[in-house]
């Protein structure tokens, strides 16, 4: 999907996990991990407590 739509950002969320977005920041909560896909490189894994900017430059 990301390859066909390169302007989109893909986010994979484990069970018992969520991403809370407020302003320009996302925070991972729960028991699992979140993987962020931009179609250019390997997915970036984020765990509970991690904060990141939900953009294509999320490394």
Biotite code that builds the C-alpha atoms (Angstrom):
import biotite.structure as struc

atoms = struc.array([
    struc.Atom([0.000, 0.000, 0.000], chain_id="A", res_id=1, res_name="UNK", atom_name="CA", element="C"),
    struc.Atom([2.777, 2.454, 0.903], chain_id="A", res_id=2, res_name="UNK", atom_name="CA", element="C"),
    struc.Atom([4.604, 1.700, -2.345], chain_id="A", res_id=3, res_name="UNK", atom_name="CA", element="C"),
    struc.Atom([1.501, 2.643, -4.359], chain_id="A", res_id=4, res_name="UNK", atom_name="CA", element="C"),
    struc.Atom([0.865, 5.738, -2.210], chain_id="A", res_id=5, res_name="UNK", atom_name="CA", element="C"),
    struc.Atom([4.313, 7.126, -1.293], chain_id="A", res_id=6, res_name="UNK", atom_name="CA", element="C"),
    struc.Atom([2.939, 10.241, 0.418], chain_id="A", res_id=7, res_name="UNK", atom_name="CA", element="C"),
    struc.Atom([1.220, 8.093, 3.054], chain_id="A", res_id=8, res_name="UNK", atom_name="CA", element="C"),
    struc.Atom([2.706, 6.771, 6.270], chain_id="A", res_id=9, res_name="UNK", atom_name="CA", element="C"),
    struc.Atom([1.836, 3.245, 7.391], chain_id="A", res_id=10, res_name="UNK", atom_name="CA", element="C"),
    struc.Atom([1.454, 2.363, 11.055], chain_id="A", res_id=11, res_name="UNK", atom_name="CA", element="C"),
    struc.Atom([1.170, -1.231, 12.280], chain_id="A", res_id=12, res_name="UNK", atom_name="CA", element="C"),
    struc.Atom([-0.200, -1.604, 15.809], chain_id="A", res_id=13, res_name="UNK", atom_name="CA", element="C"),
    struc.Atom([0.043, -4.741, 17.972], chain_id="A", res_id=14, res_name="UNK", atom_name="CA", element="C"),
    struc.Atom([-2.876, -6.004, 20.035], chain_id="A", res_id=15, res_name="UNK", atom_name="CA", element="C"),
    struc.Atom([-3.219, -4.287, 23.431], chain_id="A", res_id=16, res_name="UNK", atom_name="CA", element="C"),
    struc.Atom([-1.405, -1.260, 22.004], chain_id="A", res_id=17, res_name="UNK", atom_name="CA", element="C"),
    struc.Atom([-2.459, 2.200, 20.837], chain_id="A", res_id=18, res_name="UNK", atom_name="CA", element="C"),
    struc.Atom([-1.021, 5.381, 19.364], chain_id="A", res_id=19, res_name="UNK", atom_name="CA", element="C"),
    struc.Atom([-2.242, 8.625, 20.904], chain_id="A", res_id=20, res_name="UNK", atom_name="CA", element="C"),
    struc.Atom([-1.707, 11.642, 18.639], chain_id="A", res_id=21, res_name="UNK", atom_name="CA", element="C"),
    struc.Atom([-1.820, 15.117, 20.160], chain_id="A", res_id=22, res_name="UNK", atom_name="CA", element="C"),
    struc.Atom([-0.577, 18.166, 18.328], chain_id="A", res_id=23, res_name="UNK", atom_name="CA", element="C"),
    struc.Atom([2.409, 17.050, 16.273], chain_id="A", res_id=24, res_name="UNK", atom_name="CA", element="C"),
    struc.Atom([3.454, 14.198, 18.562], chain_id="A", res_id=25, res_name="UNK", atom_name="CA", element="C"),
    struc.Atom([2.415, 10.548, 18.788], chain_id="A", res_id=26, res_name="UNK", atom_name="CA", element="C"),
    struc.Atom([2.887, 8.412, 21.912], chain_id="A", res_id=27, res_name="UNK", atom_name="CA", element="C"),
    struc.Atom([2.758, 4.612, 22.085], chain_id="A", res_id=28, res_name="UNK", atom_name="CA", element="C"),
    struc.Atom([0.799, 3.124, 24.991], chain_id="A", res_id=29, res_name="UNK", atom_name="CA", element="C"),
    struc.Atom([0.024, -0.472, 25.907], chain_id="A", res_id=30, res_name="UNK", atom_name="CA", element="C"),
    struc.Atom([1.825, -3.805, 25.935], chain_id="A", res_id=31, res_name="UNK", atom_name="CA", element="C"),
    struc.Atom([3.036, -4.224, 22.360], chain_id="A", res_id=32, res_name="UNK", atom_name="CA", element="C"),
    struc.Atom([4.925, -2.254, 19.737], chain_id="A", res_id=33, res_name="UNK", atom_name="CA", element="C"),
    struc.Atom([4.055, 0.016, 16.855], chain_id="A", res_id=34, res_name="UNK", atom_name="CA", element="C"),
    struc.Atom([5.872, -0.197, 13.529], chain_id="A", res_id=35, res_name="UNK", atom_name="CA", element="C"),
    struc.Atom([6.088, 2.888, 11.333], chain_id="A", res_id=36, res_name="UNK", atom_name="CA", element="C"),
    struc.Atom([6.489, 2.306, 7.587], chain_id="A", res_id=37, res_name="UNK", atom_name="CA", element="C"),
    struc.Atom([7.475, 4.995, 5.102], chain_id="A", res_id=38, res_name="UNK", atom_name="CA", element="C"),
    struc.Atom([8.196, 2.715, 2.147], chain_id="A", res_id=39, res_name="UNK", atom_name="CA", element="C"),
    struc.Atom([11.850, 3.787, 1.918], chain_id="A", res_id=40, res_name="UNK", atom_name="CA", element="C"),
    struc.Atom([13.563, 1.758, 4.631], chain_id="A", res_id=41, res_name="UNK", atom_name="CA", element="C"),
    struc.Atom([12.937, -0.921, 7.229], chain_id="A", res_id=42, res_name="UNK", atom_name="CA", element="C"),
    struc.Atom([10.029, -0.175, 9.566], chain_id="A", res_id=43, res_name="UNK", atom_name="CA", element="C"),
    struc.Atom([10.896, 1.704, 12.730], chain_id="A", res_id=44, res_name="UNK", atom_name="CA", element="C"),
    struc.Atom([9.693, -0.063, 15.897], chain_id="A", res_id=45, res_name="UNK", atom_name="CA", element="C"),
    struc.Atom([8.368, 2.007, 18.786], chain_id="A", res_id=46, res_name="UNK", atom_name="CA", element="C"),
    struc.Atom([7.483, 0.608, 22.222], chain_id="A", res_id=47, res_name="UNK", atom_name="CA", element="C"),
    struc.Atom([5.286, 1.825, 25.081], chain_id="A", res_id=48, res_name="UNK", atom_name="CA", element="C"),
    struc.Atom([6.346, 5.271, 26.256], chain_id="A", res_id=49, res_name="UNK", atom_name="CA", element="C"),
    struc.Atom([8.094, 6.173, 22.994], chain_id="A", res_id=50, res_name="UNK", atom_name="CA", element="C"),
    struc.Atom([7.123, 9.486, 21.437], chain_id="A", res_id=51, res_name="UNK", atom_name="CA", element="C"),
    struc.Atom([7.597, 10.375, 17.789], chain_id="A", res_id=52, res_name="UNK", atom_name="CA", element="C"),
    struc.Atom([6.483, 12.841, 15.153], chain_id="A", res_id=53, res_name="UNK", atom_name="CA", element="C"),
    struc.Atom([4.041, 10.964, 12.887], chain_id="A", res_id=54, res_name="UNK", atom_name="CA", element="C"),
    struc.Atom([5.685, 12.069, 9.631], chain_id="A", res_id=55, res_name="UNK", atom_name="CA", element="C"),
    struc.Atom([7.606, 10.336, 6.884], chain_id="A", res_id=56, res_name="UNK", atom_name="CA", element="C"),
    struc.Atom([10.854, 11.478, 8.598], chain_id="A", res_id=57, res_name="UNK", atom_name="CA", element="C"),
    struc.Atom([10.236, 9.404, 11.750], chain_id="A", res_id=58, res_name="UNK", atom_name="CA", element="C"),
    struc.Atom([13.626, 7.759, 12.240], chain_id="A", res_id=59, res_name="UNK", atom_name="CA", element="C"),
])
